[in-house]
Amino acid sequence: MALHFETEEYATRLQRLTARMREEKLDAMLLFAQESMYWLTGYDTFGYCFFQTLVVTASGEMTLLTRVADLRQARHTSTIANIQVWVDRVHADPTMDLKNLLSELDLLGCRIGVEYDTHGLTGRNARLLDSQIQSFGQIVDASAIVSRLRLTKSPAEIVHVERAAALSDDALAAALPLIVPGGDEAAILAAMQGAVLAGGGDYSANEFVIGSGADALLCRYKSGRRRLDAQDQISLQWAGVSAHYHAPAMRTIAIGEPSNRHRELYSACRETMQAMEMVLRPGNTFGTVFDTHARIMEERGLARHRLNACGYSVGARFSPSWMEHQMFLAGNPQEIEPDMSLFLHVIIMDSDTGTAMTLGQTYLTTTDSPRALSRYGLDVIEA
């Protein structure tokens, strides 16, 4: 089998999940998030764009319901022993197959948790699911259970997080010689993605973000490439990826002589990142980190140019996003614990002057100060 961890690691994860299920008085869970299935069993596929679910009972029994295209995928990449296939056909309703499976597992009338908050369960399929099983048992939204368990990383997971961070640095190293007047965004993007893949990494769960000129103020990937001017700016957001574990980073680089506004905004980004590092430790919350970010942006007169979040947890993720559920935003009570892999960023987009500045990197929390995983640190990069 193509497993990235020892079988004992997966057994420990299953024990953690079933213990949590007992605390929540759940007799079973229906996992629809691909990252949940991957974390629990190693199951590795993009077949979650169709209906599939992993049924986990409180006793630790697991059954995957999927399409025939993923039957061998599950056998080859996971620890799942029991795999059932629903048949593609016109007007197929796989939730009927799921209801029959739940009945076979003697779960009629039981309390069943469902991962609703995931791209692996479309709105249409959620409606079909509810129609089939709402009267079958007591249905509970259990979207956060596995996501919360995945927040803290085991030593084996940290190995992949650190490898992902090294690949992220390799991607930046490949890009920097190309960020020059006349440089081609297409070549820069190809070099960054190529460095990750050549280093044994994976595709990221969402596209790398690249934008120069006016597009440097965008926070999302879009189609279209341009060449860099003699005086220009380019914003990059990318991630190294190892066994689906992500270590994102973010930079805005000035080409030619940086403007005074670039220098001013970089100073604000660096000050804010350093201040957030000081509170990124046990005893504080995700909300505390955001409050620190917001305070400095306010003091600098940049409140209207900032975003309403300044990072998020990262780990093993699948398309369409490498962002985890837990984000650094106002009021988030999630406590910071050791061994979390967290991406912090400061994004300032000044549309009034057309100036962008971003700074972001991935950290591993400890019992005290966080450990930055990039060898580049927070120093300014100019082309």
Steps between C-alpha positions, in 0.01 A plus 500: 500500500610857426483629857697802623485396867541184703184300572544579870462869420166438331388279791577783743299744291203263495522466878499878538197529276295228670583647840370835382190332356428344839531844662247634249281189545521418129435143389645566155642772279465562128827651378471696176811719527779343296762625745314321781510171311863555407603581858313203641586232243744635240231490230629728224278605209325789329190281467325705768369717214241221481297355788699291743512461875695313764275359772678471836325334792573562867656153518755602235349311206549682169316457168560709189215557256638625168493458122671216316762743363632540855478136609863420413610845613364429847650152511842629397525818710306430818454275800128456422409132483127529425421684177156511340420641156193689390418467131503798264177518305250758379317658794715305747451589867800365694345616826261207468803268488634679806173454688510128421860485622410675825220249549742210442725653766205493743495878538123551471388749765858587596668836542701565183743788440539645151780711354288760323756782484718364220543524126460121496124534557317716247180682586300268277645187659446643848132546420478142370682378811266681736197372313619142541633491856330775703234249600751213524670629815603811688719702263761740644727748324844366594700700247763622748593174675772363271606851398568577866692176553719586202602837644788357705758306304673178600880467468450304177282777359749768600759330279276568199422855615873575522562340160219708352661814643834410342326454165330837544840661543631313195212644298588856603867438424405384150286809443732775621746496204201544266349798683675767294391767253355312204449187706209280395233406755454170317868410543491602867195286566645202311826524694323506836270208426784310337719538808234348723436207267871441429558487875254214536207717607139511385269742328351741751133491595446832324684683227805712580405869499707722272427858400708797396428863429138573591441125540739496796206625708301181435487221759388224265634323194365615166575405143733718290872584508708814449865604498651715773575867437820675605306648792247245620370287783412131520306314769545127544318253721607139471555185705742216521309173531614163635254210521224764469636695802532869412738775608382822332694821466423845361713788371472824308821595322575841349676505163726799453512768767229437763268793553479671836157343539647154441756562772237636739269204446783248531597656835140459617489137380822410678399672824166322496649158424749536784225607740282205399794266556518624860143383572508186284550275800299298754292716731367708212229440242466539125290807581788648703728474198247677279445773758875567496491526121200733502648724770822571310315556174280752682801672657663526159186644339463192281176352633310548173779340297523177703301177486269362770720195559876463537561128451374152572596149596659287228559130459398224260239650268336429167360727228359758479685660794800445725332705777378314807184589693674680787591855398657799673201731515314708755353307789637154414532327841714212371797467736851480363664170590844351435559319170256699288611598149368851440531746215518866601474780246467875477334616179477872428333606176500879452269557206535877537867492392494162325756363746508142628700355786474153648705293738419150620657172609421175677580437867506199726382577852690376804453521876642853473605707197390382155754366255502662156545230237641717219870567461418840347362656816325836473775699324400718208554357153562742214567431133 
